[in-house]
Amino acid sequence: MATVSIAPARPRRVLEMTLMLLALALGIGGYALTTLNRTGEVPANLGAHIAILVTVAVVAEVGMHWLAPYADPVILPVAVALTGIGLAMIYRLDLSYAATDQATVGLKQLIMVGIGVVGAAVILILLRDHRLLRRYTYTFGVISLVLLLLPMIPGIGSEQLGARVWIRLGPVGLQPGELVKITLAIFFAGYLVSNRDNLAIGGPKILGLRLPRARDLGPILVVWLIGIAILVLQRDLGTSLLFFGLFVAMLYVATDRVSWLIIGIIMFTPAVFAAIKIFPHVRNRFTVWLHALDPAVYDQEVGGSGQLVRGLFGQASGGLMGTGWGRGYPQLVPFANSDFILSSLAEELGLTGLIAILVLYLVLVERGLRAAIGARDGFGKLLAAGLSFSIALQVFVVLGGITRLIPLTGLTAPFLAAGGSSMVSSWLTIALLVRISDAARRPSAEPAPWETSIQAAIGKSLPHHASTATQRRTASDQAPATPSDTTEATP
């Protein structure tokens, strides 16, 4: 009986380099057009700006070729394109904030981009196999709880705009919740892959819907309590919604039961209504959402709907094609470079530009889900799906808030918005997706380049018979593990 191996497509480096050049063109073009439209001159440091971005792109491509040669060629260019567009808009707003404290946000954001890219590189270097994370499932669960509790510690935690989600370490401000998105996704993936069989077993059937058994409701109750604790202690509706939605989505992927989605909605809705009644900050967000155009609500000095309404009028003034880079007035909207950066982009790039940005997000999420489908292990599937869902859910919440589809939550658009914690966590997410994608697309019989180097070093240092045994064990470990990896043909 002969075995025929089905090898996936070889890495498409030309495609990736082409997409990377287009991504760089978006960021550099926006940066140049912003200054050109506002001052009539090309930026004086445009050459240095181009040199830095091209150097980073080349280093990233070389690193990808060595560390993750089979990774999806689309993920990295899309992340670079979104980051470049965000930097261009933040720099454009800096020009309008001249002589104010906000005039250096672009420089700070560029530094955080560098930190995020370095962090992503460190993950790819140290984490050779994403399955190693599963060993530390409960460790990441504990880390998540610690990070969530940090803003509640007196002297460290900082309250801003009614929400207590920041910590201050000297001059540095961090938002631990951004990193918790990743640590919780790892914890959820590790837990669900070990318990999905029990969670998938159905209980009683009501109105045609198969409900889970009562004893299997424990995990979702625990995560629900965590979400409620965030809502109560930190008064942060957006983070609570994101974490609970992430868990319910991963639970649905693990069990393929719609009942978990319905139970999640039923459990979270009463908690939101209770928060509206108890906490003035949360109640005010719903008042602004429902009565944004009411003069009494608009004219409130603190917590009014002025920010939302100005953002809506800015988007309307942009029309279909936008006012052009640097020719609008997005600076009239408070937090135009963070919470409302999508509104700023919609004003100057128009509905067409906003749709193009949303398509970039859609492509990124789709590629993440494709990596989840291709992963050969359950943990990788759930982790890639969870990280992809977290990006999609966060973009939906941000876009829904600025368009008045849902209440404002304070979340920021990944890669685009000003915010160091968000930028770093976004790039760490990209690193994990790249690692899972590389494992999913790599031929099962072909080792990674770093594995080849290690095997060669071991072969030189061991006796001949030990080296041969090692090679045999290595070949056995790398053999196809599932029927889907190979097909058998009978001669």
C-alpha positions as CSV (number, residue, x, y, z in Angstrom):
1,M,0.0,0.0,0.0
2,A,1.5,3.3,-1.1
3,T,1.1,6.6,0.7
4,V,0.8,9.8,-1.3
5,S,1.6,13.0,0.6
6,I,-0.3,16.1,-0.3
7,A,2.0,19.1,0.2
8,P,0.6,22.6,0.5
9,A,1.6,25.4,-1.7
10,R,5.2,26.8,-1.3
11,P,5.6,30.2,0.3
12,R,4.6,33.0,-2.0
13,R,7.3,35.6,-1.3
14,V,6.8,37.7,-4.4
15,L,3.1,38.1,-3.5
16,E,4.0,39.1,0.1
17,M,6.6,41.6,-1.0
18,T,4.2,43.1,-3.5
19,L,1.5,43.5,-0.8
20,M,4.1,44.9,1.5
21,L,5.0,47.6,-1.0
22,L,1.4,48.5,-1.4
23,A,1.0,48.7,2.4
24,L,4.0,51.0,2.7
25,A,2.6,53.1,-0.1
26,L,-0.6,53.7,1.8
27,G,1.1,54.9,4.9
28,I,3.8,57.0,3.2
29,G,1.2,58.4,0.7
30,G,-1.1,59.5,3.5
31,Y,1.8,61.0,5.5
32,A,3.0,63.0,2.4
33,L,-0.5,64.1,1.3
34,T,-1.4,65.4,4.8
35,T,1.5,67.8,4.9
36,L,1.2,68.7,1.2
37,N,-2.5,69.6,1.5
38,R,-2.0,71.6,4.7
39,T,1.2,73.5,4.0
40,G,1.7,73.1,0.3
41,E,5.1,71.5,0.8
42,V,6.4,67.9,1.0
43,P,7.4,66.9,4.5
44,A,11.1,67.8,5.2
45,N,11.7,64.4,6.8
46,L,9.9,62.4,4.1
47,G,13.1,60.6,3.0
48,A,14.0,59.5,6.5
49,H,10.4,58.4,7.0
50,I,10.5,56.3,3.9
51,A,13.9,54.9,4.8
52,I,12.7,53.8,8.3
53,L,9.6,52.2,7.0
54,V,11.3,50.3,4.2
55,T,14.0,49.1,6.6
56,V,11.4,47.8,9.0
57,A,9.6,46.1,6.1
58,V,12.7,44.4,4.8
59,V,13.8,43.2,8.3
60,A,10.2,41.9,8.8
61,E,10.3,40.0,5.5
62,V,13.7,38.5,6.2
63,G,12.6,37.5,9.7
64,M,9.4,36.0,8.4
65,H,11.4,34.0,5.8
66,W,13.5,32.5,8.6
67,L,11.1,32.2,11.5
68,A,7.8,31.5,9.7
69,P,8.4,30.8,6.0
70,Y,5.1,29.2,5.4
71,A,2.9,31.8,7.2
72,D,0.1,33.4,5.3
73,P,1.6,36.1,3.1
74,V,-1.4,38.4,3.6
75,I,-1.5,38.8,7.4
76,L,1.7,40.9,7.9
77,P,1.1,43.4,4.9
78,V,-2.5,44.0,6.1
79,A,-1.3,44.8,9.6
80,V,1.4,47.1,8.2
81,A,-1.2,48.9,6.0
82,L,-3.6,49.5,8.9
83,T,-0.7,50.8,11.1
84,G,0.6,53.1,8.4
85,I,-2.9,54.6,7.8
86,G,-3.3,55.1,11.5
87,L,0.1,56.8,11.8
88,A,-0.7,59.1,8.9
89,M,-4.0,60.2,10.4
90,I,-2.5,60.7,13.9
91,Y,0.3,62.8,12.4
92,R,-2.4,64.8,10.4
93,L,-4.2,65.6,13.7
94,D,-0.9,66.6,15.3
95,L,-0.6,69.3,12.7
96,S,-4.0,70.7,13.8
97,Y,-3.1,70.4,17.5
98,A,0.1,72.5,17.0
99,A,1.3,74.2,20.2
100,T,-0.7,71.9,22.4
101,D,0.1,68.8,24.5
102,Q,-1.4,66.6,21.8
103,A,1.0,67.7,19.1
104,T,3.5,64.9,19.8
105,V,1.0,62.0,19.8
106,G,2.3,60.8,16.4
107,L,5.9,60.5,17.7
108,K,4.7,58.6,20.8
109,Q,2.6,56.3,18.6
110,L,5.6,55.6,16.3
111,I,7.6,54.6,19.3
112,M,4.8,52.2,20.5
113,V,4.7,50.7,17.0
114,G,8.4,50.0,17.3
115,I,7.8,48.3,20.7
116,G,4.9,46.3,19.3
117,V,6.9,45.1,16.3
118,V,9.9,44.1,18.5
119,G,7.5,42.3,20.8
120,A,6.0,40.4,17.9
121,A,9.6,39.4,16.8
122,V,10.4,38.2,20.3
123,I,7.3,36.0,20.3
124,L,8.2,34.5,16.9
125,I,11.8,33.9,18.1
126,L,11.0,32.4,21.5
127,L,7.7,30.6,20.6
128,R,8.7,28.0,18.0
129,D,5.5,26.0,18.5
130,H,2.2,27.5,19.5
131,R,1.2,24.3,21.2
132,L,3.7,25.0,24.0
133,L,1.3,27.7,25.3
134,R,-1.3,25.0,26.2
135,R,1.0,23.7,28.9
136,Y,0.5,27.0,30.8
137,T,-3.3,27.2,30.4
138,Y,-4.1,28.0,34.0
139,T,-1.0,30.1,34.4
140,F,-2.4,32.4,31.7
141,G,-5.7,32.3,33.6
142,V,-4.1,33.6,36.7
143,I,-2.1,36.2,34.8
144,S,-5.4,37.4,33.3
145,L,-7.0,37.9,36.8
146,V,-3.9,39.7,38.1
147,L,-3.9,42.1,35.1
148,L,-7.6,42.8,35.6
149,L,-7.1,43.5,39.3
150,L,-4.1,45.9,38.8
151,P,-6.3,49.0,38.1
152,M,-8.1,48.4,41.3
153,I,-5.0,48.7,43.5
154,P,-4.7,52.1,45.2
155,G,-1.7,54.1,44.1
156,I,-1.4,52.2,40.8
157,G,-4.9,52.3,39.3
158,S,-6.1,55.4,37.6
159,E,-9.6,56.4,36.7
160,Q,-10.3,58.3,33.5
161,L,-13.7,59.4,32.2
162,G,-15.5,57.3,34.8
163,A,-13.7,54.0,33.9
164,R,-11.0,52.5,36.1
165,V,-9.0,50.6,33.5
166,W,-5.5,52.3,33.6
167,I,-2.4,51.8,35.8
168,R,0.3,54.4,36.2
169,L,4.0,53.4,36.6
170,G,5.7,56.7,37.0
171,P,5.2,58.6,33.7
172,V,4.1,55.5,31.9
173,G,0.4,54.7,31.6
174,L,-0.8,51.2,30.7
175,Q,-4.1,49.6,30.0
176,P,-3.8,45.9,31.2
177,G,-7.1,45.0,29.6
178,E,-5.5,45.1,26.2
179,L,-3.1,42.4,27.1
180,V,-5.8,40.4,28.8
181,K,-7.4,39.9,25.5
182,I,-4.5,37.7,24.5
183,T,-3.9,35.9,27.8
184,L,-7.6,35.1,28.2
185,A,-7.8,33.8,24.6
186,I,-4.9,31.4,25.4
187,F,-6.6,30.3,28.7
188,F,-10.0,29.8,26.9
189,A,-8.4,27.8,24.1
190,G,-6.5,25.5,26.5
191,Y,-9.6,25.0,28.7
192,L,-12.1,24.4,25.9
193,V,-9.9,22.0,24.0
194,S,-9.7,19.8,27.1
195,N,-13.4,20.0,28.0
196,R,-15.2,20.6,24.7
197,D,-16.5,17.0,24.6
198,N,-18.3,17.5,27.9
199,L,-19.6,20.9,27.0
200,A,-20.9,19.6,23.6
201,I,-23.1,17.0,25.2
202,G,-26.7,18.3,25.1
203,G,-29.2,18.4,27.9
204,P,-33.0,19.0,27.7
205,K,-34.5,20.2,24.4
206,I,-36.7,23.3,24.7
207,L,-38.5,25.0,21.7
208,G,-36.3,23.0,19.3
209,L,-33.1,24.1,21.0
210,R,-30.8,21.6,22.6
211,L,-29.6,23.2,25.9
212,P,-26.4,22.2,27.7
213,R,-26.5,20.1,30.9
214,A,-26.8,22.1,34.1
215,R,-23.4,20.9,35.4
216,D,-21.7,22.2,32.3
217,L,-22.8,25.8,32.9
218,G,-20.0,26.3,35.5
219,P,-17.4,27.7,33.1
220,I,-19.7,30.3,31.5
221,L,-21.0,31.3,34.9
222,V,-17.4,31.9,36.1
223,V,-16.6,34.0,33.0
224,W,-19.9,35.8,33.4
225,L,-19.0,36.7,36.9
226,I,-15.6,38.0,35.8
227,G,-17.4,40.2,33.2
228,I,-19.8,41.5,35.8
229,A,-17.0,42.2,38.2
230,I,-15.3,44.3,35.5
231,L,-18.5,46.1,34.8
232,V,-19.1,46.8,38.5
233,L,-15.6,47.5,39.8
234,Q,-14.1,49.2,36.7
235,R,-17.4,50.5,35.2
236,D,-16.1,49.6,31.8
237,L,-18.9,48.3,29.5
238,G,-16.7,47.8,26.5
239,T,-14.0,45.6,28.1
240,S,-16.7,43.5,29.8
241,L,-18.6,43.0,26.5
242,L,-15.4,42.1,24.7
243,F,-14.2,39.5,27.2
244,F,-17.6,37.8,27.6
245,G,-18.2,37.9,23.8
246,L,-14.8,36.4,23.2
247,F,-15.5,33.4,25.5
248,V,-19.0,32.8,24.1
249,A,-17.7,32.9,20.5
250,M,-14.9,30.4,21.3
251,L,-17.3,28.2,23.2
252,Y,-19.5,28.1,20.1
253,V,-16.5,27.2,17.9
254,A,-15.5,24.5,20.3
255,T,-18.9,22.9,20.7
256,D,-20.8,24.0,17.5
257,R,-23.9,24.6,19.7
258,V,-26.0,27.7,19.0
259,S,-27.5,27.3,22.5
260,W,-24.3,28.7,24.0
261,L,-24.7,31.9,22.0
262,I,-28.3,32.3,23.1
263,I,-27.4,31.6,26.8
264,G,-24.6,34.1,26.6
265,I,-26.9,36.9,25.3
266,I,-29.5,36.0,27.9
267,M,-27.0,36.2,30.7
268,F,-25.3,39.4,29.7
269,T,-28.4,41.5,28.9
270,P,-29.8,41.7,32.5
271,A,-26.4,42.6,33.8
272,V,-26.2,45.6,31.4
273,F,-29.6,46.8,32.4
274,A,-28.6,46.5,36.1
275,A,-25.5,48.5,35.4
276,I,-27.6,51.2,33.7
277,K,-29.7,51.5,36.9
278,I,-26.8,51.4,39.3
279,F,-23.9,53.3,37.7
280,P,-24.3,56.9,36.4
281,H,-21.4,56.5,34.0
282,V,-23.0,53.6,32.2
283,R,-26.4,55.1,32.3
284,N,-25.1,58.3,30.7
285,R,-23.6,56.4,27.8
286,F,-27.1,54.9,27.0
287,T,-28.7,58.4,27.4
288,V,-26.2,59.8,24.9
289,W,-26.9,56.9,22.6
290,L,-30.7,57.2,22.7
291,H,-31.0,61.0,22.9
292,A,-27.9,62.3,21.1
293,L,-29.6,65.1,19.3
294,D,-31.6,66.3,22.4
295,P,-30.3,69.9,23.1
296,A,-30.2,69.2,26.9
297,V,-28.0,66.1,26.4
298,Y,-25.8,67.8,23.7
299,D,-25.2,70.9,25.9
300,Q,-24.0,68.9,29.0
301,E,-20.5,70.1,30.0
302,V,-19.4,66.7,31.1
303,G,-20.6,63.5,29.5
304,G,-22.8,65.1,26.8
305,S,-23.4,64.0,23.3
306,G,-21.3,66.7,21.7
307,Q,-18.5,64.3,20.8
308,L,-20.8,61.8,19.2
309,V,-22.8,64.4,17.3
310,R,-19.7,66.1,16.0
311,G,-18.3,62.8,14.8
312,L,-21.6,62.1,13.0
313,F,-21.6,65.5,11.3
314,G,-17.9,65.0,10.4
315,Q,-18.7,61.6,8.7
316,A,-21.6,63.2,6.9
317,S,-19.4,66.1,5.6
318,G,-17.0,63.5,4.2
319,G,-19.6,62.2,1.9
320,L,-18.7,59.4,-0.6
321,M,-15.1,60.4,-1.4
322,G,-14.1,62.5,1.6
323,T,-12.6,66.0,2.0
324,G,-9.1,64.7,1.3
325,W,-6.1,64.1,3.6
326,G,-5.6,67.2,5.8
327,R,-8.6,69.2,4.4
328,G,-11.3,68.3,6.9
329,Y,-11.9,69.3,10.5
330,P,-11.7,66.1,12.5
331,Q,-9.8,67.9,15.3
332,L,-13.2,69.4,16.3
333,V,-14.1,66.0,17.8
334,P,-12.6,65.2,21.2
335,F,-10.4,62.1,21.1
336,A,-10.3,62.2,17.3
337,N,-7.0,60.3,17.3
338,S,-8.1,57.5,19.6
339,D,-11.8,56.7,20.2
340,F,-13.0,58.5,17.1
341,I,-10.2,57.8,14.7
342,L,-12.6,55.9,12.4
343,S,-14.8,58.9,12.3
344,S,-11.8,61.1,11.4
345,L,-10.8,58.8,8.6
346,A,-14.4,58.7,7.3
347,E,-14.4,62.5,7.1
348,E,-11.2,62.9,5.1
349,L,-11.3,59.6,3.1
350,G,-15.1,59.4,2.8
351,L,-17.4,56.4,2.9
352,T,-15.2,54.8,0.2
353,G,-12.1,55.1,2.3
354,L,-13.8,53.8,5.4
355,I,-15.2,50.8,3.5
356,A,-11.6,50.1,2.2
357,I,-10.3,50.1,5.8
358,L,-13.1,47.8,7.0
359,V,-12.2,45.5,4.1
360,L,-8.7,45.4,5.4
361,Y,-10.0,44.3,8.8
362,L,-12.2,41.8,7.1
363,V,-9.3,40.3,5.2
364,L,-7.2,40.1,8.4
365,V,-10.0,38.3,10.3
366,E,-10.6,36.0,7.4
367,R,-7.0,35.0,7.2
368,G,-6.9,34.4,10.9
369,L,-9.9,32.1,10.6
370,R,-8.3,30.4,7.7
371,A,-5.3,29.7,9.9
372,A,-7.7,28.3,12.5
373,I,-9.3,26.0,9.9
374,G,-5.9,24.8,8.7
375,A,-4.3,24.2,12.1
376,R,-3.7,20.5,12.8
377,D,-4.4,20.7,16.6
378,G,-7.5,21.7,18.5
379,F,-5.7,24.3,20.6
380,G,-4.3,26.1,17.6
381,K,-7.7,26.1,16.0
382,L,-9.4,27.7,19.0
383,L,-6.6,30.2,19.7
384,A,-6.5,31.5,16.1
385,A,-10.3,31.7,16.1
386,G,-10.4,33.5,19.4
387,L,-7.8,36.1,18.4
388,S,-9.6,36.7,15.1
389,F,-13.0,37.1,16.8
390,S,-11.5,39.5,19.3
391,I,-10.3,41.8,16.4
392,A,-13.7,41.5,14.7
393,L,-15.7,42.1,17.8
394,Q,-13.6,45.1,18.8
395,V,-13.9,46.7,15.3
396,F,-17.7,46.2,15.4
397,V,-18.0,47.7,18.8
398,V,-15.9,50.8,17.8
399,L,-17.7,51.3,14.5
400,G,-21.1,50.7,16.1
401,G,-20.3,53.3,18.7
402,I,-19.3,56.2,16.4
403,T,-22.2,55.5,14.0
404,R,-24.7,55.3,16.9
405,L,-25.6,51.7,16.2
406,I,-24.7,50.8,19.8
407,P,-23.6,52.9,22.8
408,L,-20.0,54.2,22.9
409,T,-17.8,51.9,24.9
410,G,-14.4,53.5,24.9
411,L,-12.6,50.7,23.0
412,T,-10.2,51.7,20.2
413,A,-9.7,50.5,16.7
414,P,-6.8,48.0,16.5
415,F,-3.7,49.3,14.7
416,L,-5.3,52.6,13.9
417,A,-6.0,54.4,17.1
418,A,-3.5,56.2,19.3
419,G,-2.8,54.2,22.4
420,G,0.4,52.3,23.2
421,S,-1.3,49.3,25.0
422,S,-3.6,48.7,22.1
423,M,-0.8,48.9,19.5
424,V,1.4,46.5,21.4
425,S,-1.4,44.0,22.0
426,S,-2.4,44.2,18.3
427,W,1.1,43.3,17.1
428,L,1.4,40.5,19.6
429,T,-1.9,39.1,18.2
430,I,-0.4,39.3,14.7
431,A,2.7,37.3,15.9
432,L,0.5,34.5,17.3
433,L,-1.6,34.4,14.1
434,V,1.6,34.2,12.0
435,R,3.0,31.4,14.1
436,I,-0.3,29.4,13.9
437,S,-0.6,30.1,10.2
438,D,3.0,28.9,9.6
439,A,2.3,25.6,11.4
440,A,-1.0,25.1,9.5
441,R,0.5,25.7,6.1
442,R,3.8,23.9,6.6
443,P,4.1,20.4,5.1
444,S,3.9,17.9,7.9
445,A,7.2,16.1,6.8
446,E,9.3,19.3,6.5
447,P,11.0,20.8,9.6
448,A,11.4,24.5,10.1
449,P,14.8,26.0,9.2
450,W,15.7,26.4,12.9
451,E,14.9,22.7,13.5
452,T,17.2,21.7,10.6
453,S,20.1,23.7,12.2
454,I,19.5,22.1,15.6
455,Q,19.4,18.6,14.0
456,A,22.6,19.3,12.1
457,A,24.4,20.4,15.3
458,I,23.1,17.3,17.2
459,G,24.2,15.1,14.3
460,K,27.8,16.4,14.5
461,S,28.1,16.1,18.2
462,L,26.7,12.6,18.6
463,P,28.2,9.2,17.6
464,H,27.0,7.8,14.3
465,H,24.5,5.3,15.8
466,A,23.0,7.9,18.2
467,S,22.8,10.4,15.3
468,T,20.9,7.8,13.2
469,A,18.5,7.0,16.0
470,T,17.9,10.7,16.6
471,Q,17.1,11.2,12.9
472,R,14.7,8.3,13.0
473,R,12.9,9.7,16.0
474,T,12.7,13.1,14.3
475,A,11.3,11.6,11.1
476,S,8.8,9.7,13.2
477,D,7.7,12.8,15.1
478,Q,7.3,14.8,11.9
479,A,5.2,12.1,10.1
480,P,1.6,13.0,9.2
481,A,-0.5,12.7,12.4
482,T,-4.0,12.8,10.9
483,P,-5.7,11.2,8.0
484,S,-6.4,14.6,6.4
485,D,-2.6,15.1,6.0
486,T,-2.2,12.2,3.6
487,T,-4.2,10.0,1.3
488,E,-3.6,6.3,0.8
489,A,-3.8,4.7,-2.6
490,T,-3.8,0.9,-3.2
491,P,-1.7,-0.1,-6.2
